[in-house]
Amino acid sequence: MSSVKLVFDLTKLPLDEKVEIKHELDPKILEMDFVDFHYKSGLKINGFLEKMNDVLVASGTLTSTVEQVCGRCLEEIEREVNEPFDFAFDTKGKTELNITEDIREVMIISHPLCFLCKEECKGLCAGCGANLNKESCKCK
């Protein structure tokens, strides 16, 4: 089940003990879709929390299926993303902690500036628009 936020009640977390987290966030609600980058499934969060005095450590992996548009040939490619995360939060004086924005930032920063379907992508012909990976140029 997808949700909009990932909030933890610090008063209910045991001290010096790892607690497993499994959660799913809705990337569309978090405004993580872009013109050339679309999430095909929810953002799954698998990891652990550990509360130590006034610090909460959160670590794990973020996974989803995305569709990206190649910056050269404009082909849409579906692929799995798998991003690690590792945070340490100061919890002094706090009763809850929302790490949604931190998770969102990890995923946005991991987006390539220009995605290529493959390193040797030939792109599109500037004259006729042919995808040079699939066909020859029709220009004379």
TILUM-990722 format. One record per atom (N, C-alpha, C): residue number from 1; chain; atom name; x, z, y. Coordinates in Angstrom, 3 decimals, decimal comma, m for minus. Layout:
BEGIN
SITE  resi  chain  name         u         w         v
SITE   NUM      A    CA         X         Z         Y
...
This chain:
BEGIN
SITE  resi  chain  name         u         w         v
SITE     1      A     N     0,834     0,000    m1,178
SITE     1      A    CA     0,000     0,000     0,000
SITE     1      A     C     0,884     0,000     1,249
SITE     2      A     N     0,651    m0,940     2,144
SITE     2      A    CA     1,438    m1,046     3,372
SITE     2      A     C     0,906    m0,095     4,426
SITE     3      A     N     1,801     0,350     5,282
SITE     3      A    CA     1,390     1,171     6,410
SITE     3      A     C     2,151     0,730     7,642
SITE     4      A     N     1,810     1,345     8,765
SITE     4      A    CA     2,400     0,972    10,039
SITE     4      A     C     3,609     1,835    10,362
SITE     5      A     N     3,641     3,077     9,884
SITE     5      A    CA     4,709     4,000    10,249
SITE     5      A     C     5,318     4,671     9,024
SITE     6      A     N     6,531     5,132     9,232
SITE     6      A    CA     7,226     5,904     8,212
SITE     6      A     C     7,623     7,230     8,866
SITE     7      A     N     6,764     8,239     8,681
SITE     7      A    CA     6,919     9,539     9,330
SITE     7      A     C     7,069    10,605     8,255
SITE     8      A     N     8,016    11,528     8,482
SITE     8      A    CA     8,254    12,614     7,529
SITE     8      A     C     7,991    13,958     8,183
SITE     9      A     N     7,291    14,825     7,445
SITE     9      A    CA     7,044    16,197     7,888
SITE     9      A     C     8,272    17,014     7,493
SITE    10      A     N     9,069    17,381     8,459
SITE    10      A    CA    10,324    18,088     8,193
SITE    10      A     C    10,102    19,489     7,633
SITE    11      A     N     8,940    20,070     7,920
SITE    11      A    CA     8,662    21,429     7,424
SITE    11      A     C     8,412    21,438     5,916
SITE    12      A     N     8,111    20,284     5,344
SITE    12      A    CA     7,815    20,208     3,906
SITE    12      A     C     8,980    19,698     3,068
SITE    13      A     N    10,081    19,320     3,721
SITE    13      A    CA    11,242    18,822     2,976
SITE    13      A     C    12,131    19,994     2,560
SITE    14      A     N    12,523    20,042     1,292
SITE    14      A    CA    13,412    21,127     0,850
SITE    14      A     C    14,815    20,970     1,436
SITE    15      A     N    15,487    22,072     1,607
SITE    15      A    CA    16,838    22,079     2,164
SITE    15      A     C    17,856    21,750     1,072
SITE    16      A     N    18,835    20,902     1,396
SITE    16      A    CA    19,942    20,540     0,499
SITE    16      A     C    19,480    19,994    m0,851
SITE    17      A     N    18,438    19,202    m0,818
SITE    17      A    CA    17,925    18,595    m2,048
SITE    17      A     C    17,487    17,173    m1,739
SITE    18      A     N    17,927    16,222    m2,546
SITE    18      A    CA    17,534    14,825    m2,327
SITE    18      A     C    16,085    14,624    m2,755
SITE    19      A     N    15,345    13,947    m1,879
SITE    19      A    CA    13,951    13,629    m2,144
SITE    19      A     C    13,817    12,110    m2,141
SITE    20      A     N    13,241    11,569    m3,187
SITE    20      A    CA    13,089    10,119    m3,286
SITE    20      A     C    11,997     9,633    m2,335
SITE    21      A     N    12,266     8,497    m1,687
SITE    21      A    CA    11,239     7,861    m0,867
SITE    21      A     C    10,976     6,459    m1,392
SITE    22      A     N     9,714     6,144    m1,530
SITE    22      A    CA     9,244     4,807    m1,881
SITE    22      A     C     8,083     4,545    m0,943
SITE    23      A     N     8,218     3,491    m0,161
SITE    23      A    CA     7,212     3,222     0,862
SITE    23      A     C     7,189     1,726     1,144
SITE    24      A     N     6,121     1,270     1,755
SITE    24      A    CA     6,042    m0,136     2,149
SITE    24      A     C     5,466    m0,215     3,550
SITE    25      A     N     6,136    m0,975     4,396
SITE    25      A    CA     5,682    m1,204     5,767
SITE    25      A     C     5,191    m2,633     5,905
SITE    26      A     N     4,234    m2,849     6,799
SITE    26      A    CA     3,702    m4,180     7,054
SITE    26      A     C     4,526    m4,836     8,165
SITE    27      A     N     5,357    m5,836     7,843
SITE    27      A    CA     6,220    m6,478     8,846
SITE    27      A     C     5,450    m7,155     9,979
SITE    28      A     N     4,254    m7,652     9,708
SITE    28      A    CA     3,480    m8,341    10,744
SITE    28      A     C     3,027    m7,350    11,825
SITE    29      A     N     2,582    m6,186    11,432
SITE    29      A    CA     2,162    m5,168    12,393
SITE    29      A     C     3,365    m4,675    13,203
SITE    30      A     N     4,536    m4,639    12,568
SITE    30      A    CA     5,751    m4,191    13,253
SITE    30      A     C     6,385    m5,299    14,092
SITE    31      A     N     5,717    m6,446    14,166
SITE    31      A    CA     6,179    m7,593    14,954
SITE    31      A     C     7,593    m8,023    14,569
SITE    32      A     N     7,795    m8,209    13,256
SITE    32      A    CA     9,096    m8,618    12,751
SITE    32      A     C     9,122   m10,092    12,359
SITE    33      A     N     7,998   m10,798    12,515
SITE    33      A    CA     7,969   m12,240    12,252
SITE    33      A     C     8,460   m12,988    13,487
SITE    34      A     N     9,165   m14,085    13,256
SITE    34      A    CA     9,674   m14,921    14,331
SITE    34      A     C     9,271   m16,363    14,053
SITE    35      A     N     9,538   m17,261    14,969
SITE    35      A    CA     9,175   m18,668    14,814
SITE    35      A     C     9,791   m19,247    13,543
SITE    36      A     N    11,032   m18,897    13,261
SITE    36      A    CA    11,750   m19,467    12,113
SITE    36      A     C    11,952   m18,470    10,970
SITE    37      A     N    11,214   m17,365    10,978
SITE    37      A    CA    11,437   m16,302    10,001
SITE    37      A     C    10,117   m15,568     9,764
SITE    38      A     N     9,573   m15,670     8,544
SITE    38      A    CA     8,287   m15,052     8,231
SITE    38      A     C     8,401   m14,206     6,958
SITE    39      A     N     7,829   m13,034     7,000
SITE    39      A    CA     7,776   m12,184     5,812
SITE    39      A     C     6,626   m12,644     4,930
SITE    40      A     N     6,915   m12,832     3,642
SITE    40      A    CA     5,903   m13,252     2,682
SITE    40      A     C     5,328   m12,058     1,925
SITE    41      A     N     5,981   m10,896     2,052
SITE    41      A    CA     5,505    m9,680     1,399
SITE    41      A     C     5,868    m8,492     2,274
SITE    42      A     N     5,327    m7,337     1,926
SITE    42      A    CA     5,622    m6,122     2,677
SITE    42      A     C     7,090    m5,745     2,569
SITE    43      A     N     7,536    m4,915     3,497
SITE    43      A    CA     8,910    m4,431     3,499
SITE    43      A     C     8,963    m3,155     2,658
SITE    44      A     N     9,586    m3,258     1,494
SITE    44      A    CA     9,655    m2,126     0,568
SITE    44      A     C    10,879    m1,260     0,884
SITE    45      A     N    10,652     0,030     0,934
SITE    45      A    CA    11,706     0,994     1,230
SITE    45      A     C    11,896     1,869     0,002
SITE    46      A     N    13,102     1,844    m0,545
SITE    46      A    CA    13,459     2,685    m1,683
SITE    46      A     C    14,723     3,440    m1,310
SITE    47      A     N    14,668     4,747    m1,399
SITE    47      A    CA    15,852     5,509    m1,041
SITE    47      A     C    15,670     6,996    m1,223
SITE    48      A     N    16,463     7,738    m0,461
SITE    48      A    CA    16,461     9,191    m0,564
SITE    48      A     C    16,565     9,818     0,815
SITE    49      A     N    15,966    10,995     0,933
SITE    49      A    CA    16,107    11,846     2,117
SITE    49      A     C    16,822    13,102     1,677
SITE    50      A     N    17,669    13,627     2,558
SITE    50      A    CA    18,289    14,920     2,278
SITE    50      A     C    18,372    15,686     3,596
SITE    51      A     N    17,712    16,835     3,608
SITE    51      A    CA    17,691    17,695     4,792
SITE    51      A     C    18,786    18,735     4,650
SITE    52      A     N    19,673    18,761     5,655
SITE    52      A    CA    20,779    19,715     5,649
SITE    52      A     C    20,820    20,397     7,012
SITE    53      A     N    20,435    21,663     7,073
SITE    53      A    CA    20,364    22,416     8,327
SITE    53      A     C    19,595    21,624     9,377
SITE    54      A     N    20,248    21,138    10,424
SITE    54      A    CA    19,572    20,411    11,502
SITE    54      A     C    19,803    18,913    11,429
SITE    55      A     N    20,076    18,399    10,229
SITE    55      A    CA    20,326    16,968    10,043
SITE    55      A     C    19,495    16,463     8,868
SITE    56      A     N    18,909    15,288     9,055
SITE    56      A    CA    18,217    14,616     7,965
SITE    56      A     C    18,951    13,312     7,705
SITE    57      A     N    19,395    13,127     6,472
SITE    57      A    CA    20,067    11,894     6,070
SITE    57      A     C    19,064    11,057     5,283
SITE    58      A     N    18,922     9,809     5,689
SITE    58      A    CA    18,045     8,863     5,002
SITE    58      A     C    18,890     7,661     4,602
SITE    59      A     N    18,856     7,317     3,324
SITE    59      A    CA    19,628     6,167     2,856
SITE    59      A     C    18,855     5,457     1,765
SITE    60      A     N    19,157     4,168     1,622
SITE    60      A    CA    18,478     3,403     0,591
SITE    60      A     C    18,573     1,917     0,847
SITE    61      A     N    17,538     1,206     0,379
SITE    61      A    CA    17,514    m0,247     0,454
SITE    61      A     C    16,151    m0,725     0,941
SITE    62      A     N    16,181    m1,766     1,756
SITE    62      A    CA    14,978    m2,420     2,252
SITE    62      A     C    14,897    m3,791     1,596
SITE    63      A     N    13,774    m4,108     0,968
SITE    63      A    CA    13,633    m5,396     0,290
SITE    63      A     C    12,313    m6,068     0,668
SITE    64      A     N    12,333    m7,384     0,656
SITE    64      A    CA    11,134    m8,173     0,917
SITE    64      A     C    11,425    m9,625     0,547
SITE    65      A     N    10,398   m10,428     0,593
SITE    65      A    CA    10,533   m11,871     0,431
SITE    65      A     C    10,252   m12,496     1,787
SITE    66      A     N    11,142   m13,381     2,219
SITE    66      A    CA    10,981   m14,019     3,518
SITE    66      A     C    11,035   m15,531     3,382
SITE    67      A     N    10,480   m16,195     4,381
SITE    67      A    CA    10,573   m17,643     4,477
SITE    67      A     C    11,318   m17,939     5,773
SITE    68      A     N    12,419   m18,667     5,653
SITE    68      A    CA    13,223   m19,005     6,818
SITE    68      A     C    13,261   m20,512     6,975
SITE    69      A     N    13,431   m20,952     8,231
SITE    69      A    CA    13,529   m22,371     8,539
SITE    69      A     C    14,991   m22,678     8,829
SITE    70      A     N    15,526   m23,674     8,122
SITE    70      A    CA    16,917   m24,073     8,322
SITE    70      A     C    17,099   m24,604     9,747
SITE    71      A     N    18,148   m24,167    10,395
SITE    71      A    CA    18,439   m24,573    11,768
SITE    71      A     C    18,912   m26,012    11,900
SITE    72      A     N    19,242   m26,670    10,797
SITE    72      A    CA    19,708   m28,065    10,856
SITE    72      A     C    18,673   m29,063    10,355
SITE    73      A     N    18,068   m28,775     9,190
SITE    73      A    CA    17,161   m29,761     8,578
SITE    73      A     C    15,688   m29,363     8,675
SITE    74      A     N    15,419   m28,162     9,157
SITE    74      A    CA    14,070   m27,631     9,334
SITE    74      A     C    13,305   m27,408     8,032
SITE    75      A     N    14,001   m27,372     6,909
SITE    75      A    CA    13,370   m27,060     5,631
SITE    75      A     C    13,042   m25,576     5,582
SITE    76      A     N    11,899   m25,255     4,992
SITE    76      A    CA    11,515   m23,861     4,814
SITE    76      A     C    12,039   m23,381     3,468
SITE    77      A     N    12,780   m22,285     3,481
SITE    77      A    CA    13,382   m21,729     2,273
SITE    77      A     C    12,862   m20,319     2,076
SITE    78      A     N    12,356   m20,034     0,887
SITE    78      A    CA    11,909   m18,682     0,561
SITE    78      A     C    13,025   m17,962    m0,179
SITE    79      A     N    13,309   m16,728     0,217
SITE    79      A    CA    14,371   m15,981    m0,435
SITE    79      A     C    14,088   m14,490    m0,368
SITE    80      A     N    14,786   m13,758    m1,198
SITE    80      A    CA    14,686   m12,298    m1,214
SITE    80      A     C    15,706   m11,718    m0,240
SITE    81      A     N    15,307   m10,720     0,531
SITE    81      A    CA    16,244    m9,987     1,381
SITE    81      A     C    16,427    m8,605     0,787
SITE    82      A     N    17,624    m8,099     0,928
SITE    82      A    CA    17,983    m6,811     0,357
SITE    82      A     C    18,986    m6,173     1,318
SITE    83      A     N    18,521    m5,280     2,183
SITE    83      A    CA    19,371    m4,679     3,205
SITE    83      A     C    19,527    m3,183     2,972
SITE    84      A     N    20,763    m2,694     2,934
SITE    84      A    CA    20,966    m1,248     2,815
SITE    84      A     C    20,739    m0,572     4,165
SITE    85      A     N    20,368     0,712     4,119
SITE    85      A    CA    20,284     1,502     5,347
SITE    85      A     C    20,865     2,883     5,077
SITE    86      A     N    21,395     3,481     6,126
SITE    86      A    CA    21,992     4,812     6,044
SITE    86      A     C    21,925     5,432     7,438
SITE    87      A     N    21,072     6,439     7,591
SITE    87      A    CA    20,867     7,078     8,886
SITE    87      A     C    21,137     8,572     8,786
SITE    88      A     N    21,516     9,164     9,900
SITE    88      A    CA    21,602    10,619    10,033
SITE    88      A     C    20,887    10,975    11,330
SITE    89      A     N    19,895    11,850    11,250
SITE    89      A    CA    19,082    12,214    12,402
SITE    89      A     C    19,248    13,692    12,721
SITE    90      A     N    19,340    13,999    14,010
SITE    90      A    CA    19,343    15,380    14,470
SITE    90      A     C    17,895    15,855    14,454
SITE    91      A     N    17,609    16,905    13,713
SITE    91      A    CA    16,234    17,390    13,572
SITE    91      A     C    16,004    18,731    14,268
SITE    92      A     N    16,986    19,200    14,983
SITE    92      A    CA    16,877    20,508    15,634
SITE    92      A     C    15,654    20,544    16,562
SITE    93      A     N    14,778    21,519    16,324
SITE    93      A    CA    13,580    21,695    17,139
SITE    93      A     C    12,454    20,727    16,828
SITE    94      A     N    12,585    19,906    15,799
SITE    94      A    CA    11,559    18,926    15,459
SITE    94      A     C    10,824    19,350    14,190
SITE    95      A     N     9,542    18,991    14,121
SITE    95      A    CA     8,759    19,272    12,918
SITE    95      A     C     8,455    18,002    12,132
SITE    96      A     N     8,590    16,838    12,793
SITE    96      A    CA     8,406    15,569    12,090
SITE    96      A     C     9,370    14,535    12,643
SITE    97      A     N     9,609    13,510    11,828
SITE    97      A    CA    10,551    12,465    12,216
SITE    97      A     C     9,972    11,116    11,822
SITE    98      A     N     9,897    10,208    12,791
SITE    98      A    CA     9,407     8,857    12,575
SITE    98      A     C    10,619     7,924    12,570
SITE    99      A     N    10,902     7,294    11,421
SITE    99      A    CA    12,069     6,402    11,329
SITE    99      A     C    11,665     4,928    11,294
SITE   100      A     N    10,420     4,638    11,642
SITE   100      A    CA     9,902     3,268    11,601
SITE   100      A     C    10,736     2,317    12,456
SITE   101      A     N    11,019     2,701    13,686
SITE   101      A    CA    11,756     1,830    14,593
SITE   101      A     C    13,189     1,606    14,103
SITE   102      A     N    13,790     2,609    13,494
SITE   102      A    CA    15,147     2,469    12,953
SITE   102      A     C    15,166     1,452    11,813
SITE   103      A     N    14,158     1,507    10,945
SITE   103      A    CA    14,029     0,552     9,840
SITE   103      A     C    13,830    m0,855    10,409
SITE   104      A     N    12,960    m0,969    11,401
SITE   104      A    CA    12,688    m2,265    12,039
SITE   104      A     C    13,973    m2,858    12,626
SITE   105      A     N    14,769    m2,040    13,288
SITE   105      A    CA    16,012    m2,518    13,891
SITE   105      A     C    17,002    m3,025    12,851
SITE   106      A     N    17,094    m2,350    11,709
SITE   106      A    CA    17,996    m2,803    10,642
SITE   106      A     C    17,618    m4,220    10,218
SITE   107      A     N    16,328    m4,451    10,044
SITE   107      A    CA    15,888    m5,762     9,582
SITE   107      A     C    16,061    m6,841    10,653
SITE   108      A     N    15,801    m6,513    11,898
SITE   108      A    CA    15,960    m7,504    12,965
SITE   108      A     C    17,437    m7,850    13,158
SITE   109      A     N    18,302    m6,861    13,135
SITE   109      A    CA    19,736    m7,102    13,299
SITE   109      A     C    20,294    m7,924    12,135
SITE   110      A     N    19,702    m7,793    10,960
SITE   110      A    CA    20,195    m8,536     9,794
SITE   110      A     C    19,796   m10,009     9,804
SITE   111      A     N    18,857   m10,409    10,672
SITE   111      A    CA    18,468   m11,821    10,759
SITE   111      A     C    19,646   m12,637    11,272
SITE   112      A     N    19,980   m13,729    10,609
SITE   112      A    CA    21,063   m14,576    11,131
SITE   112      A     C    20,610   m15,282    12,411
SITE   113      A     N    21,553   m15,526    13,317
SITE   113      A    CA    21,208   m16,241    14,545
SITE   113      A     C    20,725   m17,646    14,241
SITE   114      A     N    21,364   m18,286    13,267
SITE   114      A    CA    20,963   m19,622    12,846
SITE   114      A     C    21,058   m19,676    11,326
SITE   115      A     N    19,920   m19,707    10,657
SITE   115      A    CA    19,885   m19,760     9,207
SITE   115      A     C    20,131   m21,189     8,740
SITE   116      A     N    20,986   m21,349     7,737
SITE   116      A    CA    21,223   m22,644     7,112
SITE   116      A     C    20,793   m22,583     5,658
SITE   117      A     N    20,109   m23,627     5,198
SITE   117      A    CA    19,664   m23,669     3,807
SITE   117      A     C    20,859   m23,700     2,860
SITE   118      A     N    21,954   m24,328     3,311
SITE   118      A    CA    23,228   m24,341     2,584
SITE   118      A     C    24,320   m24,679     3,590
SITE   119      A     N    25,523   m24,248     3,337
SITE   119      A    CA    26,642   m24,462     4,268
SITE   119      A     C    26,855   m25,938     4,594
SITE   120      A     N    26,687   m26,797     3,596
SITE   120      A    CA    26,939   m28,223     3,791
SITE   120      A     C    25,683   m28,997     4,207
SITE   121      A     N    24,679   m28,319     4,751
SITE   121      A    CA    23,446   m28,981     5,202
SITE   121      A     C    23,797   m30,064     6,227
SITE   122      A     N    23,278   m31,264     6,001
SITE   122      A    CA    23,570   m32,402     6,868
SITE   122      A     C    22,607   m32,508     8,043
SITE   123      A     N    21,494   m31,802     7,983
SITE   123      A    CA    20,543   m31,792     9,091
SITE   123      A     C    19,680   m33,028     9,166
SITE   124      A     N    19,132   m33,256    10,361
SITE   124      A    CA    18,251   m34,394    10,612
SITE   124      A     C    18,973   m35,451    11,439
SITE   125      A     N    18,647   m36,709    11,189
SITE   125      A    CA    19,190   m37,797    12,013
SITE   125      A     C    18,552   m37,686    13,402
SITE   126      A     N    19,374   m37,728    14,425
SITE   126      A    CA    18,878   m37,626    15,802
SITE   126      A     C    18,056   m38,852    16,193
SITE   127      A     N    18,267   m39,973    15,510
SITE   127      A    CA    17,547   m41,200    15,848
SITE   127      A     C    16,203   m41,326    15,159
SITE   128      A     N    16,196   m41,240    13,823
SITE   128      A    CA    14,958   m41,484    13,073
SITE   128      A     C    14,320   m40,215    12,515
SITE   129      A     N    15,041   m39,103    12,547
SITE   129      A    CA    14,490   m37,840    12,068
SITE   129      A     C    14,558   m37,636    10,566
SITE   130      A     N    15,259   m38,520     9,851
SITE   130      A    CA    15,376   m38,398     8,393
SITE   130      A     C    16,156   m37,140     8,032
SITE   131      A     N    15,705   m36,453     6,984
SITE   131      A    CA    16,438   m35,308     6,457
SITE   131      A     C    17,604   m35,874     5,654
SITE   132      A     N    18,805   m35,766     6,198
SITE   132      A    CA    19,979   m36,392     5,588
SITE   132      A     C    20,411   m35,743     4,290
SITE   133      A     N    19,828   m34,604     3,933
SITE   133      A    CA    20,074   m33,982     2,637
SITE   133      A     C    19,306   m34,695     1,529
SITE   134      A     N    18,228   m35,381     1,912
SITE   134      A    CA    17,329   m35,983     0,928
SITE   134      A     C    17,304   m37,512     0,958
SITE   135      A     N    17,639   m38,100     2,111
SITE   135      A    CA    17,537   m39,559     2,232
SITE   135      A     C    18,587   m40,078     3,215
SITE   136      A     N    18,790   m41,370     3,151
SITE   136      A    CA    19,719   m42,013     4,078
SITE   136      A     C    19,033   m42,256     5,404
SITE   137      A     N    19,829   m42,363     6,419
SITE   137      A    CA    19,349   m42,635     7,767
SITE   137      A     C    18,729   m44,031     7,815
SITE   138      A     N    17,636   m44,181     8,555
SITE   138      A    CA    16,942   m45,471     8,682
SITE   138      A     C    17,325   m46,196     9,974
SITE   139      A     N    18,209   m45,578    10,724
SITE   139      A    CA    18,649   m46,189    11,991
SITE   139      A     C    19,585   m47,373    11,705
SITE   140      A     N    19,623   m48,321    12,643
SITE   140      A    CA    20,538   m49,473    12,494
SITE   140      A     C    21,723   m49,290    13,387
